[in-house]
């Protein structure tokens, strides 16, 4: 008869902890702010607010795309400071 350990999860659980610390070495950073129309200052879309959580080391580059506005890249080093991103409208055809 084959014997099985009484608590097989004791072996798997520590392995899970070690593997997640390798994937996510630091604490998560929350980046938030507003996206506004560059010319009018109006919020874009519903309320113009965004919030992103990342485990990447700072600085982090955000890429903002909208069908009616030019694509913009913004690099942030201060996650606690609210970002105000202004998008330039695409030229109308």
Buried (B, 14 or more C-beta within 10 A) or exposed (E): EEEEEEEEEEEEEEEEEEEEEEEEEEEEBEBBBBBBBBEEEEEBEEEBEBEBEBEEEEEBEBEBEBEEBEEBEBEBEEBEEEBEBBBEBEEEE
